[in-house]
């Protein structure tokens, strides 16, 4: 039995665009080289129905490796990223996503109905997501262009500051209450996203920014790839009051597979049992209810448990939930149904 699942976050477009080799489409479509965590053949084999395809504009001088396993001991915010560099990398990732759509392996979904259609056609259902709004100007001209290209989900910040707000630095044994809230432009962005049906993603945003989004947005609160702070007390994870606010709003949290955000010791160590992931799911179900928990792997952007390995390991996580006594209907909601529901209620 293969249970179909939808994934709240992958950095596959970043991995492919940063690869110096020219045959990026071949790497994705045919799984040429079989590297990284996600390509089309492995996605199909695993039961992946689709997911949020993030466009993360990387720091000018950083490798995927040090983004995948950030150093908790440094604890400072990376420098600001200028809009020219952000648009350059975002254009490359958006172009690749649109090319893959033309190639016929995925569909850029602009609504929950589009996702149903993509699944029915046997295509991967992709949500166009930007992780950090650095590529958007405060007059929102680039917003219009990206929206027309399919943008339907925005993380206001990555773990740095930008014109809209401030993200959390990567710190362990630390609270996400680390700095100022949204700027005036950030508050305007939230209102525009609400009006236009663009999901706001709270992962990476600091506590003050989270409070601002919760106060302004009329939509369910969503953290696409975050875990439980009470189990792994790093700034990227959600504290009790944040989980309560998400539940109150009818929102969703996607389980992040990054070992440093799973383990009680905060170590980025692939030797992390799937049981630790199940502990977070248990706590998320407890905090959010059965409608509030979903998946948000961070594939191709994080070091994941070796027993998961890549996207073909997701069925092992779902099996571990079944083995723990989760009924199949609930596992199917965590895998797919809860994302479809919250996407319908935010994007439309
Ligand atoms: Zn992230």
Boltz pocket constraint, residues with backbone or C-beta under 6 A from the ligand:
constraints:
  - pocket:
      binder: B
      contacts: [[A, 131], [A, 203], [A, 204], [A, 225]]
      max_distance: 6.0
